[in-house]
């Protein structure tokens, strides 16, 4: 992955930091305020979840009766999804599309 430093971020992410850990490839990212951050040396890299078979970016209507809070935003491909009960929801017209699941990391990095 390319290093894309998130400037002006003083918080140090890691186990117990209070932010949700999300599996992203071979490492864990930390989700907060619409950003996915990956600790990298003395800074945090800004990441986006890739659109792939496990997290597709297609029209896949799912029952959704909630309004999505901006604090649950998740960068996914070229758009923004929202975390809803462990799933990625993408508002699309009069419904939400299911764009996969946010999985806890299997590794501690």
Secondary structure, DSSP 8 states (H G I E B T S, - for coil): ----B-TT-----STTSSSEEEEETTEEEEEETTEEEEEETTEEEEE-B--SSSS--S--EE-------GGGEEEETTEEEEEETTEEEEEETTEEEEEEE----SS--
